[in-house]
Amino acid sequence: MEKKIQKLISDIIRKDKRAIARAISMVESETPESIDLLNRLHNYKNNALRVGITGPPGAGKSTFTNQLIKMIRNKGKSVGVIAVDPSSPFSGGAILGDRIRMKDVMLDKDVFIRSMASRGNLGGLARQSVNAAEILEAAGSDIIIFETVGVGQVEMDVMSAVDTVVLMTVPDAGDVIQTMKAGIMEIGDIFVVNKADLSGAKRMFDDIEYMLSLRPKIENWLPPIHLTKALNGDGIADVLEDIFRHFNYLDESGQLLEKRRQRIKDKIKSLVNDRIIRNYWDDETLKFLDDYIENEIKNISPYQIAEELLKE
Amino acid sequence: MEKKIQKLISDIIRKDKRAIARAISMVESETPESIDLLNRLHNYKNNALRVGITGPPGAGKSTFTNQLIKMIRNKGKSVGVIAVDPSSPFSGGAILGDRIRMKDVMLDKDVFIRSMASRGNLGGLARQSVNAAEILEAAGSDIIIFETVGVGQVEMDVMSAVDTVVLMTVPDAGDVIQTMKAGIMEIGDIFVVNKADLSGAKRMFDDIEYMLSLRPKIENWLPPIHLTKALNGDGIADVLEDIFRHFNYLDESGQLLEKRRQRIKDKIKSLVNDRIIRNYWDDETLKFLDDYIENEIKNISPYQIAEELLKE
């Protein structure tokens, strides 16, 4: 066991793709070994830049991400991508997406792409995705991209775990309204209007500019808005420059350290909370609860039963 | 205090709408008094039927619900509606929706409608909505309808707390694909194709029928599919019949008791878990954590810090 995990770690560090994939699968299944693995990999953290890319379906996020990968590679940096897909196992979209994308970069040691789907259980998906990034970081990724479809809680949770959020949209007013409704406009650090050759791109640009003017000015960062054509790469180099610029801004203003401290704090709290809850619900406590429910369901309120349990 | 809460309870029971609204606001804010209130109201449970109505934006859910309310009232039963809107405070949709809808039923003592919005924090919305239903139940609602937009985790959580899920859609293939992606097809007990006069209604019906044929047959309930026109009420009486039929099916097969036991169990667990976590993180533990993070952020992994904390 011990030898196996040491072998896995050294394989991850020398960027072996099969080892990385296996480690991410462990993290996805949340096996006890995965906690041990993540703990040991902590020594190999390299201060990777975490970027979130989100937006409505059809905004061209995958095409955009693929172009971004090429430009990052041209700068000599390595990149890991986690595409978070909270769709049901029904669709199988995650696996298909992986295959199509992998073709381009299969032979490049410094690119790793992984889709993560809910497999019917949304509960842990955000946490698992963030944990998977730690494996990519240990494997030397300089930049880690999280790609999501910006609608649900899982996506919001993932975005709260990155340094820089790129919010993508396309020239179509309907989408903006939906995007606004999900409360996601508020979290963008960089805005991208993709498919900028379509009519309405200018209006979308103006709409975003107007909405940004309504945001309270609590920071020294004014989110830039970019017009891009992901299909041929137009405008994407400028987005990448702004990603680096935002990272520097966070670093110099002290927010980067603050964000990362907060994230470590949240992580420790959730590890501790999981454990104390698991410890609490032992066989005896569960039996006590089951007996109550079996015998008293009609007469005693759940609030009283909770009190009884806590008295023990 | 004691007297005030007793007054509130007796006002709720005699269906005073202002008292109900105030109690729901308490539940929304999760004040300590709200726990006390919910505990005492448990004595007034009346085995209300809980129905969830969900589907993509624009499916006509509000119009459908309004028609359903009228038909339920024609049967002499009382009804409470909770419209769950996880949109950002940005939109203010919840309050507007309330006003427009309330006009119809303002004077009817046996209808209560309440919208619940996220107010910027999605975390507790599902729980608060389910708790609000307990107030409506104590106020004598025979049927409680939860209306959501079927995309996110909040909506899925709400739907998991009802007896019968009505899944609405409209003749437009794009929506079905989105709906499927959200993993929501699997949770429908009754399917409704609204706006059935639009072209494509038959195809949508066939698509749903086909998808249902792929579901594993683990139950004796074959989900019916209805074609409706919510605007003039066509087909909605049949949906209501099927809602009652599904309730009877659950009751007779023992699933109703099982579902409710499970829900009480989950509720007790979450009450206990909240409390033990709150008790754990006292000033001392929080200071211990802060000191660690302040001093050792670079050297010690969060997994080790969690271990240290748990040893104390």
Interface residues (C-beta under 8 A of the other chain):
Chain A: I35 L38 N39 H42 N43 P57 P86 S87 S88 F90 S91 G93 S118 G120 L122 V151 G152 Q153 V154 M156 Q178 M180 K181 A182 G183 M185 E186 R260 R261 I264 K265 K267 I268 K269 L271 V272 N273 R275 I276 I277 Y280 W281 L289 D290 Y292 I293 I297 S301 P302 Y303 Q304 I305 A306 L309 L310
Chain B: I35 L38 N39 H42 N43 P57 S87 S88 F90 S91 G93 S118 G120 L122 V151 G152 Q153 V154 M156 Q178 M180 K181 A182 G183 I184 M185 E186 R260 R261 I264 K265 K267 I268 K269 L271 V272 N273 R275 I276 I277 Y280 W281 L289 D290 Y292 I293 I297 S301 P302 Y303 Q304 I305 A306 L309 L310
